[in-house]
């Protein structure tokens, strides 16, 4: 076969994804019935998703199951799936007239599925409950997609060092023959975290609807809230619960898998986990001290506001309890720089990821050691295992490409009419899947005022960042389309 891409495989996977999406849309009908709201937006969206899915399914139903899936097939399938799901996910907003403009609806939909949490809505609470539920559900469905992507698919593609960080080599050897069973266990962990958070939120007197929506947004590290003020008006107990679950959601799900298998030593000795916790608590304590000594906030309030915002930004969730742009300048500058950190690999969090930063620091340390001992052979290790040169180069290249895309994207946003602060932070926050930024897209603002071109470009960046850059940009290279 001389095809560049096996379209049969591509369409077959997309059809399955559309069936899953159809089921998610259908679940919103129950919410609409409970609140006596219109069912048509969801029926229409369900019909379109199902129809396209069935057409692709019957077109590819005779496709040979034994055909080997190439990397090109995987790149195109993953990217197209995310774009198509984003488009169809915008239909409930459009058909309900909640977000009538296609560009805005697509922005909100892609922001949901990529677990970014950036929004163009100016009055969230005016929307029907069923639409708000759909908005939060896109996070949860997208979060499952990310777990499957980074735990199972990325390692086989060896994108950006994922073959090492997502699963340790010893665990990969045991898992690969049983991918389906591992996927089920990861899904159970994901559901367990969601249910646990719902229960804890209910204990804090949050309504069931709000508890479910916030749990969806937390475990998926998404950040959509059914409230205009996000988490700010809720009790300290609620804020602490969400803070803890954001921290858990930003943890490598392989750590939870180890705990599920009672391999506690593997979980506790994970270097990325230790680094992740040190970074979160280090930055949190610095900002806590700054708020306490530079403002009139009490110690407890300084601690709660600082850590909530720090955990929210580093895990790329985007919930907010305070407008950090009102903090001392050094504090919100640290918040901005934290947008480039990201949570752990193998989690629903976005960004560059902690493991890559850890490897970067290990490379810097090795460089200084080799200056003192030029002839010494000093390998870079993670979890007591040496990292190959190819993997090390891939990680360093990924960080460089990430920064380059950020710089180019910021320049383009300025050209599209945004000021410098807004341009840089909107690109950073959409690439990392965070949500709020600085400038005119801060935690007390939204993205509604940006130009159509700006919102369209940021929508693209959400998918680029969510799919680890290479997956999408590869499709724009001439090499990809050559046999």
ChimeraX attribute file (.defattr): number of C-alpha atoms within 10 A of each C-alpha:
attribute: neighborCount
match mode: 1-to-1
recipient: residues
	/A:1	5
	/A:2	6
	/A:3	9
	/A:4	13
	/A:5	22
	/A:6	19
	/A:7	14
	/A:8	19
	/A:9	21
	/A:10	22
	/A:11	20
	/A:12	19
	/A:13	19
	/A:14	23
	/A:15	25
	/A:16	17
	/A:17	18
	/A:18	25
	/A:19	19
	/A:20	16
	/A:21	21
	/A:22	23
	/A:23	13
	/A:24	19
	/A:25	24
	/A:26	18
	/A:27	15
	/A:28	23
	/A:29	21
	/A:30	13
	/A:31	20
	/A:32	20
	/A:33	12
	/A:34	11
	/A:35	12
	/A:36	12
	/A:37	17
	/A:38	14
	/A:39	18
	/A:40	14
	/A:41	22
	/A:42	26
	/A:43	18
	/A:44	15
	/A:45	23
	/A:46	23
	/A:47	14
	/A:48	16
	/A:49	25
	/A:50	20
	/A:51	16
	/A:52	14
	/A:53	24
	/A:54	17
	/A:55	13
	/A:56	20
	/A:57	21
	/A:58	12
	/A:59	14
	/A:60	18
	/A:61	13
	/A:62	9
	/A:63	13
	/A:64	10
	/A:65	9
	/A:66	6
	/A:67	10
	/A:68	10
	/A:69	13
	/A:70	13
	/A:71	14
	/A:72	18
	/A:73	17
	/A:74	21
	/A:75	22
	/A:76	19
	/A:77	21
	/A:78	18
	/A:79	17
	/A:80	16
	/A:81	19
	/A:82	20
	/A:83	17
	/A:84	15
	/A:85	21
	/A:86	24
	/A:87	17
	/A:88	21
	/A:89	28
	/A:90	25
	/A:91	24
	/A:92	28
	/A:93	26
	/A:94	18
	/A:95	16
	/A:96	19
	/A:97	13
	/A:98	17
	/A:99	20
	/A:100	15
	/A:101	14
	/A:102	15
	/A:103	17
	/A:104	23
	/A:105	26
	/A:106	25
	/A:107	26
	/A:108	28
	/A:109	30
	/A:110	31
	/A:111	31
	/A:112	33
	/A:113	31
	/A:114	36
	/A:115	39
	/A:116	37
	/A:117	31
	/A:118	32
	/A:119	23
	/A:120	21
	/A:121	19
	/A:122	13
	/A:123	11
	/A:124	18
	/A:125	14
	/A:126	13
	/A:127	16
	/A:128	18
	/A:129	20
	/A:130	26
	/A:131	22
	/A:132	24
	/A:133	21
	/A:134	26
	/A:135	27
	/A:136	29
	/A:137	25
	/A:138	29
	/A:139	32
	/A:140	30
	/A:141	19
	/A:142	24
	/A:143	28
	/A:144	19
	/A:145	18
	/A:146	25
	/A:147	23
	/A:148	21
	/A:149	16
	/A:150	24
	/A:151	27
	/A:152	23
	/A:153	18
	/A:154	23
	/A:155	20
	/A:156	14
	/A:157	17
	/A:158	14
	/A:159	21
	/A:160	25
	/A:161	23
	/A:162	26
	/A:163	21
	/A:164	18
	/A:165	22
	/A:166	23
	/A:167	22
	/A:168	15
	/A:169	13
	/A:170	8
	/A:171	12
	/A:172	18
	/A:173	11
	/A:174	11
	/A:175	16
	/A:176	14
	/A:177	10
	/A:178	11
	/A:179	16
	/A:180	12
	/A:181	12
	/A:182	18
	/A:183	17
	/A:184	12
	/A:185	15
	/A:186	21
	/A:187	15
	/A:188	12
	/A:189	16
	/A:190	21
	/A:191	16
	/A:192	13
	/A:193	18
	/A:194	23
	/A:195	17
	/A:196	13
	/A:197	23
	/A:198	25
	/A:199	15
	/A:200	17
	/A:201	23
	/A:202	17
	/A:203	13
	/A:204	17
	/A:205	13
	/A:206	18
	/A:207	12
	/A:208	13
	/A:209	16
	/A:210	20
	/A:211	25
	/A:212	22
	/A:213	23
	/A:214	28
	/A:215	31
	/A:216	31
	/A:217	31
	/A:218	37
	/A:219	32
	/A:220	37
	/A:221	37
	/A:222	38
	/A:223	35
	/A:224	32
	/A:225	27
	/A:226	24
	/A:227	16
	/A:228	16
	/A:229	18
	/A:230	20
	/A:231	21
	/A:232	17
	/A:233	13
	/A:234	14
	/A:235	12
	/A:236	17
	/A:237	14
	/A:238	20
	/A:239	21
	/A:240	15
	/A:241	15
	/A:242	26
	/A:243	21
	/A:244	15
	/A:245	20
	/A:246	31
	/A:247	23
	/A:248	19
	/A:249	26
	/A:250	31
	/A:251	24
	/A:252	28
	/A:253	24
	/A:254	22
	/A:255	21
	/A:256	19
	/A:257	17
	/A:258	16
	/A:259	15
	/A:260	13
	/A:261	9
	/A:262	11
	/A:263	13
	/A:264	15
	/A:265	10
	/A:266	14
	/A:267	18
	/A:268	13
	/A:269	13
	/A:270	17
	/A:271	16
	/A:272	24
	/A:273	21
	/A:274	13
	/A:275	15
	/A:276	26
	/A:277	16
	/A:278	12
	/A:279	18
	/A:280	19
	/A:281	14
	/A:282	14
	/A:283	19
	/A:284	23
	/A:285	17
	/A:286	15
	/A:287	26
	/A:288	23
	/A:289	15
	/A:290	17
	/A:291	22
	/A:292	17
	/A:293	13
	/A:294	11
	/A:295	12
	/A:296	10
	/A:297	14
	/A:298	12
	/A:299	14
	/A:300	12
	/A:301	15
	/A:302	22
	/A:303	19
	/A:304	20
	/A:305	25
	/A:306	28
	/A:307	24
	/A:308	25
	/A:309	24
	/A:310	27
	/A:311	28
	/A:312	28
	/A:313	34
	/A:314	32
	/A:315	36
	/A:316	37
	/A:317	35
	/A:318	32
	/A:319	32
	/A:320	24
	/A:321	21
	/A:322	20
	/A:323	17
	/A:324	22
	/A:325	17
	/A:326	9
	/A:327	17
	/A:328	14
	/A:329	11
	/A:330	11
	/A:331	19
	/A:332	18
	/A:333	14
	/A:334	14
	/A:335	23
	/A:336	19
	/A:337	13
	/A:338	21
	/A:339	29
	/A:340	26
	/A:341	23
	/A:342	27
	/A:343	37
	/A:344	29
	/A:345	29
	/A:346	26
	/A:347	28
	/A:348	36
	/A:349	36
	/A:350	36
	/A:351	28
	/A:352	25
	/A:353	24
	/A:354	27
	/A:355	27
	/A:356	25
	/A:357	20
	/A:358	16
	/A:359	19
	/A:360	17
	/A:361	13
	/A:362	15
	/A:363	18
	/A:364	12
	/A:365	13
	/A:366	16
	/A:367	14
	/A:368	11
	/A:369	14
	/A:370	14
	/A:371	10
	/A:372	10
	/A:373	11
	/A:374	11
	/A:375	8
	/A:376	10
	/A:377	10
	/A:378	15
	/A:379	14
	/A:380	19
	/A:381	14
	/A:382	18
	/A:383	13
	/A:384	10
	/A:385	11
	/A:386	12
	/A:387	17
	/A:388	13
	/A:389	11
	/A:390	9
	/A:391	17
	/A:392	20
	/A:393	13
	/A:394	18
	/A:395	22
	/A:396	18
	/A:397	13
	/A:398	20
	/A:399	18
	/A:400	12
	/A:401	14
	/A:402	22
	/A:403	15
	/A:404	12
	/A:405	19
	/A:406	24
	/A:407	16
	/A:408	12
	/A:409	21
	/A:410	23
	/A:411	16
	/A:412	18
	/A:413	25
	/A:414	16
	/A:415	12
	/A:416	17
	/A:417	14
	/A:418	21
	/A:419	14
	/A:420	14
	/A:421	15
	/A:422	22
	/A:423	29
	/A:424	24
	/A:425	24
	/A:426	32
	/A:427	28
	/A:428	33
	/A:429	31
	/A:430	33
	/A:431	33
	/A:432	35
	/A:433	35
	/A:434	34
	/A:435	33
	/A:436	32
	/A:437	32
	/A:438	24
	/A:439	18
	/A:440	20
	/A:441	24
	/A:442	18
	/A:443	23
	/A:444	18
	/A:445	18
	/A:446	18
	/A:447	25
	/A:448	16
	/A:449	14
	/A:450	20
	/A:451	14
	/A:452	15
	/A:453	14
	/A:454	22
	/A:455	23
	/A:456	15
	/A:457	18
	/A:458	27
	/A:459	27
	/A:460	17
	/A:461	25
	/A:462	29
	/A:463	26
	/A:464	22
	/A:465	27
	/A:466	24
	/A:467	24
	/A:468	22
	/A:469	20
	/A:470	17
	/A:471	25
	/A:472	21
	/A:473	14
	/A:474	15
	/A:475	15
	/A:476	11
	/A:477	10
	/A:478	8
	/A:479	9
	/A:480	15
	/A:481	13
	/A:482	9
	/A:483	8
